[in-house]
Amino acid sequence: MFKENYVINGEIECKTGLHIGGSDDSIDIGGSDNPVIRDAISGHPFIPGSSLKGKLRSLLELYDKQSADSVIKNKGKVATDPDCLSSKLFGMSASESGEKYPTRTIVRDAYPTDETLKLWETSDEILKGTERKYENTINRITSKANPRNIERVPKGSKFNFEIILTVYEDDDESNLDNLLEAMKLVEDNYLGGSGSRGSGQIGFTNITIAKRSKEYYTIDNNEEILVESSKTLNEAIDKLNGN
């Protein structure tokens, strides 16, 4: 039975250029070899909720031994142990485990802030919200160069994010702490592609955490603000723990 929702809002700040790949159905002269994903209506780059959620889950599976053991047992597929941290937060389908365990975590698509849109519009170096990063590979035998470029959202860009953690009766009380730990793991890893070559370092900023009980949806529409406008994820965690 439903108990409450924790709603985590804030901004994802690009510490380095960010590349989350999209399809290139058009043929543009001088176009990028590796375009980013864009919103179909506005044309602006965005961060798909699936990309962030997948990163949170995969890092938590490596971080938590019980989750990692389940992944190894499943020959690289997602963890299906109902008692591991990964399954408790992100669920598992009946086809994976024989029993359905619905996800507790919803990750919304993250769209650029108004401040970032203005930055993109006023910069001569940014075209349609992106920059080009040029790279080169060298054939080890012939020494022939193979230049290429990837499209990246520039450093300093910010995106509004929202993550909702649903809590049911008898759920593990540490789920919120574990979700925040997974977010910290992402900060020390990368989001998107080319992470080992400098792209994808991000930080969660301006974080607010609210608790919405049953009464929020049925009676008074009032939420309890647990953390408000914390500049960093570590600061938000400290406030949540009363430090």
C-alpha positions as CSV (number, residue, x, y, z in Angstrom):
1,M,0.0,0.0,0.0
2,F,1.2,3.5,-0.9
3,K,2.8,5.5,2.0
4,E,4.5,8.5,0.5
5,N,6.6,10.0,-2.3
6,Y,10.0,11.7,-2.0
7,V,10.5,14.3,-4.7
8,I,14.0,15.4,-5.5
9,N,14.3,18.5,-7.6
10,G,17.4,20.4,-8.7
11,E,19.8,21.1,-11.5
12,I,22.3,18.9,-13.3
13,E,25.4,21.0,-14.1
14,C,27.8,20.0,-16.8
15,K,31.3,20.1,-15.3
16,T,32.7,19.1,-18.7
17,G,31.1,18.7,-22.1
18,L,28.2,16.2,-22.2
19,H,27.5,13.8,-25.0
20,I,24.4,11.7,-25.0
21,G,24.0,10.4,-28.5
22,G,20.9,10.6,-30.7
23,S,20.0,9.4,-34.2
24,D,21.0,11.4,-37.2
25,D,18.2,11.0,-39.7
26,S,19.2,14.1,-41.7
27,I,22.2,14.7,-44.0
28,D,23.9,18.0,-43.2
29,I,26.9,19.3,-45.0
30,G,29.5,19.7,-42.3
31,G,27.3,17.9,-39.7
32,S,28.7,16.2,-36.7
33,D,29.8,12.6,-36.9
34,N,28.2,11.9,-33.5
35,P,25.2,14.1,-32.8
36,V,23.6,14.5,-29.4
37,I,19.9,13.7,-28.6
38,R,17.6,16.6,-29.0
39,D,14.0,17.4,-28.2
40,A,11.8,17.0,-31.3
41,I,9.8,20.2,-30.7
42,S,12.4,22.7,-29.5
43,G,15.5,21.2,-31.0
44,H,17.4,21.7,-27.8
45,P,19.6,19.0,-26.3
46,F,18.2,17.3,-23.2
47,I,19.1,14.5,-20.8
48,P,16.7,11.5,-21.2
49,G,15.5,10.1,-17.9
50,S,16.4,6.7,-19.2
51,S,20.0,7.7,-19.5
52,L,20.3,9.0,-15.9
53,K,18.2,6.1,-14.4
54,G,20.3,3.5,-16.3
55,K,23.5,5.1,-15.0
56,L,22.2,5.2,-11.4
57,R,21.2,1.6,-11.6
58,S,24.4,0.3,-13.2
59,L,26.7,2.0,-10.7
60,L,24.6,0.8,-7.8
61,E,24.9,-2.7,-9.1
62,L,28.7,-2.4,-9.0
63,Y,28.7,-0.7,-5.6
64,D,26.4,-3.1,-3.8
65,K,27.9,-6.7,-3.5
66,Q,24.5,-8.4,-3.4
67,S,23.4,-6.6,-6.6
68,A,26.8,-7.3,-8.2
69,D,26.5,-11.0,-7.3
70,S,23.1,-11.1,-8.9
71,V,24.4,-9.5,-12.1
72,I,27.2,-12.0,-12.3
73,K,24.8,-14.9,-11.8
74,N,22.6,-13.5,-14.6
75,K,25.6,-13.3,-17.0
76,G,25.7,-9.5,-17.2
77,K,21.9,-8.9,-17.2
78,V,20.3,-6.6,-14.6
79,A,20.1,-7.8,-11.0
80,T,17.1,-9.9,-10.1
81,D,17.7,-10.6,-6.4
82,P,14.6,-8.9,-4.8
83,D,16.6,-8.2,-1.6
84,C,19.5,-6.3,-3.3
85,L,19.7,-2.5,-3.4
86,S,19.3,-2.3,-7.1
87,S,16.0,-4.2,-7.2
88,K,14.6,-2.4,-4.2
89,L,15.1,1.0,-6.0
90,F,14.7,0.2,-9.6
91,G,12.5,-3.0,-9.6
92,M,12.6,-5.9,-12.0
93,S,10.2,-7.3,-14.5
94,A,8.5,-10.7,-14.3
95,S,10.4,-11.8,-17.4
96,E,13.7,-11.2,-15.6
97,S,12.9,-12.8,-12.3
98,G,9.8,-14.9,-12.5
99,E,8.1,-12.4,-10.2
100,K,7.3,-8.7,-10.8
101,Y,8.8,-6.1,-8.5
102,P,7.7,-2.6,-9.7
103,T,10.2,0.2,-9.7
104,R,10.2,2.7,-6.8
105,T,12.2,5.3,-8.8
106,I,10.9,7.6,-11.5
107,V,13.5,9.8,-13.4
108,R,12.1,12.5,-15.5
109,D,13.7,13.9,-18.7
110,A,15.9,16.9,-17.8
111,Y,15.6,20.0,-19.9
112,P,17.9,23.1,-20.1
113,T,17.3,25.9,-17.6
114,D,16.3,29.4,-18.8
115,E,19.7,30.6,-17.8
116,T,21.3,28.0,-20.0
117,L,19.1,28.8,-23.0
118,K,20.2,32.4,-22.7
119,L,23.9,31.3,-22.6
120,W,23.5,29.2,-25.7
121,E,21.7,32.0,-27.6
122,T,24.3,34.7,-26.8
123,S,27.5,32.7,-27.3
124,D,29.2,32.8,-30.7
125,E,30.9,29.5,-30.0
126,I,27.7,27.5,-29.2
127,L,25.5,26.4,-32.1
128,K,22.0,25.0,-31.3
129,G,23.1,24.3,-27.7
130,T,26.3,22.3,-28.6
131,E,30.0,22.6,-29.3
132,R,32.2,20.4,-31.4
133,K,35.0,18.3,-29.9
134,Y,37.6,17.2,-32.5
135,E,39.4,13.9,-32.0
136,N,41.9,11.9,-34.0
137,T,42.8,8.2,-34.1
138,I,46.0,7.0,-35.7
139,N,46.5,3.6,-37.4
140,R,49.2,1.9,-35.6
141,I,50.7,0.3,-38.7
142,T,50.2,2.9,-41.5
143,S,50.2,6.0,-39.2
144,K,47.2,7.2,-41.2
145,A,45.1,9.8,-39.3
146,N,41.3,9.4,-38.9
147,P,39.9,12.7,-37.7
148,R,36.4,12.8,-36.3
149,N,34.2,15.1,-34.2
150,I,31.6,14.6,-31.6
151,E,28.8,17.0,-30.6
152,R,28.7,18.0,-26.9
153,V,26.6,20.2,-24.6
154,P,29.2,22.7,-23.4
155,K,30.6,22.9,-19.9
156,G,28.5,25.1,-17.6
157,S,25.2,24.1,-19.1
158,K,22.4,23.2,-16.6
159,F,19.4,21.0,-16.8
160,N,16.3,20.9,-14.5
161,F,15.9,17.4,-13.1
162,E,13.3,15.6,-11.0
163,I,13.5,12.2,-9.4
164,I,10.6,10.7,-7.5
165,L,11.0,7.8,-5.0
166,T,7.8,6.0,-4.1
167,V,7.6,4.4,-0.7
168,Y,5.1,1.6,0.1
169,E,4.3,0.0,3.4
170,D,7.1,-2.3,4.5
171,D,9.6,-0.8,2.1
172,D,13.2,-0.6,3.2
173,E,13.6,2.7,5.1
174,S,17.1,3.2,3.6
175,N,15.9,3.5,0.0
176,L,16.2,7.3,0.0
177,D,19.8,7.1,1.4
178,N,20.7,4.5,-1.2
179,L,19.3,6.6,-4.0
180,L,21.3,9.6,-2.9
181,E,24.4,7.4,-2.7
182,A,23.8,6.3,-6.3
183,M,23.6,10.0,-7.3
184,K,27.0,10.6,-5.6
185,L,28.4,7.6,-7.6
186,V,27.3,9.3,-10.8
187,E,29.1,12.5,-9.8
188,D,32.3,10.6,-9.5
189,N,31.8,8.7,-12.7
190,Y,30.3,10.2,-15.9
191,L,27.0,10.5,-17.8
192,G,26.6,9.7,-21.5
193,G,29.4,8.7,-23.8
194,S,33.2,9.3,-24.1
195,G,33.5,9.5,-20.3
196,S,37.0,8.0,-20.3
197,R,38.0,10.8,-22.7
198,G,36.9,13.7,-20.6
199,S,33.1,14.0,-21.4
200,G,30.2,13.6,-19.0
201,Q,31.3,14.9,-15.6
202,I,28.2,16.3,-13.9
203,G,27.2,17.6,-10.6
204,F,23.8,17.8,-8.9
205,T,23.1,21.4,-7.6
206,N,20.4,23.6,-6.1
207,I,18.7,20.5,-4.6
208,T,15.3,20.4,-2.9
209,I,13.9,17.2,-1.3
210,A,10.2,17.2,-0.4
211,K,8.0,14.5,1.2
212,R,4.5,14.0,0.0
213,S,2.3,11.8,2.2
214,K,-1.2,10.4,1.3
215,E,-2.7,13.6,2.6
216,Y,-0.9,15.7,0.0
217,Y,-2.9,13.9,-2.7
218,T,-6.2,13.6,-0.9
219,I,-6.7,16.5,1.5
220,D,-4.4,19.5,1.9
221,N,-1.8,19.5,-1.0
222,N,0.9,20.4,1.5
223,E,4.3,18.8,1.3
224,E,7.1,18.7,3.9
225,I,10.3,20.3,2.7
226,L,13.2,18.2,4.1
227,V,16.0,19.9,2.2
228,E,15.7,23.3,0.4
229,S,18.1,24.7,-2.3
230,S,21.2,22.9,-1.2
231,K,24.1,23.9,-3.4
232,T,25.7,20.5,-3.5
233,L,24.6,16.9,-3.1
234,N,26.8,16.4,-0.1
235,E,25.2,19.5,1.5
236,A,21.7,18.1,0.8
237,I,22.6,14.8,2.4
238,D,24.1,16.5,5.5
239,K,20.8,18.6,5.9
240,L,18.7,15.4,5.5
241,N,20.7,13.7,8.3
242,G,20.4,16.8,10.5
243,N,24.0,17.8,10.3
